[in-house]
Amino acid sequence: MEGIIIKNQSNNYTVRTKKGIHVCKPRGRFRSDKIIPLVGDNVIIDDINNYLLEIKPRKNSLIRPTIANIDNAIIVTSVKEPNFDSNLLDKLLTIISYNNIEPIICLTKLDLLSKEEQIKIKEIISYYQKIGYKVVTNDDVKEIKKIIKDKITVFAGQSGAGKSSLLNRLDKTLSLQTNEISKALGRGKHTTRCVTLYEINGGLVADTPGFSSVDFHGMTKLDIRDNMKEMFDNLEFCKYRDCMHIKEDNCQVKQLVENGEILLSRYNNYKSFIGGK
């Protein structure tokens, strides 16, 4: 019988099929063949003995959070408590784009900002929209429901950003656990313990364990450059077709940074990303 893995906890895989829910164990050969099932995998199961028999080909997958076959990734980004983290946001945008997943930025906790902070964050929002990213807030419930309809969507972002709270707003029957920010650490406490797919508005949505660090697993410097929109889109105007926008002369990207047309934080993040490779 075919189904989709909607949860994994302690090597118990919850599989949704047309006939109901089955909690399955992977066959022994999965371990010997180093096959790791992921939430989102389309699978064939033995529905009598509750075993995973086969994983069907994936169109994509992420390592952190560990999930497969995603259409959209909503990056839930707090602007306060925890403070806006452009480095993490830009990392996630780059990694998600590299994996051929549509990234959407969702900003939370805007009500906690002062008037000066609101002006600054609006400028940042405007920039990300200008370069082609879709940006919503956690108050845009109707718009988010349209985004997730008939899709597999992952909610990603650091601990305490408001992922579980947003899911509770999208479907009040979920009643997912949420927690306050640790004042001592200045970041969120983990409330989600495992990746789980929930059916919301005709789509499947994943609440994922929060995290505050992520790396560019398997990506080269060129992959990073080509998946940051303005670094790739302006490449054709540089003197060198293999320009990395760092030390080269007649670089369009560096000129746009100097003119204030590329957000300085984006360029600095880009330099730190490829510098770490």
N, C-alpha and C positions, 0 to 999 in steps of 0.2 A: 504494500500500500504506500502511496506517495503522501508526503506531508512537508511541513516546514518547521524547523526548530525555532521555538519561541522563547526558550529559556534553557540555561545550563547552570546547574548548581551541584558541585561535588560529583561530577562525572555522571549526573543524571540529566538526560536531555528530554525536555518536554516538547513533544511534537504535536502540532495541530494538523489533523487530517479532516477529510470531509465527513468522516464518521465519528469524530470526537477527538479527545486528548489522550495521548499515550506518553508515559514516562519510560524512556528507553535507555539501555546501556549500549555502548559501541561494541561491535564484534572484536574478538581478540586480535584479529589481523590489523585492525586500525592502529594499535600500538606498535606492532612489529613493522608496519609500513610507514610509521610516523605520520599518520593521518589524524588531524585534529578537527573534529566537527566544530562549527561555529553557529551561534545564533544567526538566523537568516538563511542558513543552508537549506536548499531543497533536497529532501532525502527520500530514500525508499526504506521502509521498515518492515520487520516481521511483527505484525500487529497481534499475533497470538502469544509469542514469547517475549515481545517488547524488546527487540534488538534493532539497532541501526545496521542496515545492510549495505547501503551505498549512499555516497554523497554525489549529487549531480553537479555538473560543471558550474563554477561561480563566474559571475560577470565582474566582480570586484570584491575586495575585502579590506578591512582595517585591522591593524594590530592593537591599537589602543584608542578607542574601545575595540574589543575583538568581536567583529560582526561582519557578515557577508551579504552580498547582493543588495546594496543600498542604492536608492534613487536620490534621496536628498539627505543633506546633513545640516541640521539647524544648530548653529554654534551659539549657545546661550552664553551671553557675555555681560557680566555685571559691570556697571559703571561706578558702583560704590559698595563697599563692604561685601566682598572684596573689591578693591579699586580696579578700574579699567586697565587691562593688561594687553597692550598692543602687540607685544612680542608673542604671547600665546595665541592671540587671535590670528596674527599673520602666519604663524606656523601652521595652525589648523587649516586656514584657507588654502595654503600652499599644498599641504599633504592631501587634503580632500580633493582639490582640483586634479592633482597628480593621479588619483585613483578613479578619475572619471565620475565623480559624484558631484551633484549640484550643491554648492554651499550657500546657505542663507544665514545672515547675521541677525540674531535676535538680542536686542539690548534690554536689560532688566534694571530695576531699581532706580529709574530716572527721577522718581519722586524724592529721592534722598539728596539730590544735587542742589547746591546753591545756585543763584541766578547766574553768577559768573561761570560756574562749572557747566551749567546748561548751555550757555553760549558756546563754550569750547567743545562740548560733545556734539553739538549740532554741526559745527564745522567739520568734525571728524566724520560724522554720518554722511554729510554731503559729499565728502571726498570719496568714501567707499562706494557710494551710489554712482558718482561720476565715472569711476573706472569700471563699473559694470556689475557690482555686487548688489544683490537684493538685501535690503535692510528693513526689519520690522522691530516692533517692541512687544513686550509681553502683554500689552493691552490690545494688540491687534489680533484678537482671538479668531474672528471670522476669516481674516486673511490667512492665518496659520492653518486653519481647518481646510481651506482651499488647497494650500501647499501640500498637505499630507494625504489628501483624498486619493485613494487607489494607488498609493505609493508605499514603499518601505523607507521610513525616515528615521535617522538616528539623531538623538539630542546629545550633543557633546559640549564640554566646557568644564571649567574648573569647579572644585567643590564649593558649594554655597552660592553659585551663580543663579540658582533658581530653576533648574531643570524640572525637578519633581513638582515644584509649586506650579509651574506652567502646565505640566501634564494634568495636574489636578483641576486646573481651570478649563482645560480642553475637554475633560471628562470627569465630572464630579463624583462618579461612582468608583474611581480608582482609589482614592484616599491614600495616596502614597505618603510615606513618612518624610517629613521635612525637619530641618534643624536650624537653629540660629547660628550665627557666625561666632567663632571662637575669638573673644576680644584679646586674649593673650597672643594668639598666633596671627590674627588678622586675616584668617581665611576660613572657609567653610569646613564643617565636619561632614564626613562621609555618611550618607544615609542610604544610598543605593549600594547593595552588596554584590549584585550580579546583573549581567545584561539580560533584559527581559523585553520581549515584544508585546505591546498591548494593541488591541484593535480599537481604533478611534476614527470615526467619520469615514469608514470604508477603507482605511489604510492601516498599516502596521507601524507602530511607533516604538522606538527603543529608548527606554530610560537606562542610562549607563552610569557606572561608578565614576564619580568626579575625579579629576586629576589636574595637576598644576604644572606638569612637565610632559613633554612628548618629543620624540626625535624623528629624524628624517630617514627611517629605516629603508635601505635599498635605493635611496635617491642620490643622484650625483649633483654636482654643482650646476650642471646644465639643466637638470630636472627642476631644481629649485628656481633658477632664473626663468625658465620657460613656463612655470606655473604661478609666477607672480605677475599679474596682468600687465602693469605698466613697464615692467622690466622686459617683457617679451614684445608687447605691442609697439614699443618705440625702438626695438632692435634694428629695424630696417632703415632707420634714419641715422644710425651710428656709422662712423667711418669704416669700422671693421665688422664684418658679418658675424664674427665669433666674439664680439665685444662682451665682456663680463661687467662693464659699467663700474670699474674700480680704478685702474691706473691708466686706461687707454685715453688717447687724445681724441678730440672731436667726438665726444660721447654725448649723444642726445639726452640720455637719462640724467647724467650729471648736470647738464645745462638746465634741464627742467627742474631739478632739485634746487639749483641756485636761484632760479626764477620763482620758486615757491609753488610750482605747478605739480610737483610730486611731493607728497607728505614726507617731511624729514624723518619722522619715526618709521615710516615704511622703508625708506632707503637705508636707514641705520640698521633696521631689523634684517633687511636683505644682506647687508654686508656681514653681519654677525652670523647669519645662517650659512653662507658659503665659506666664511672664514673658519667655521667649525668642521668643514668637510675635508 
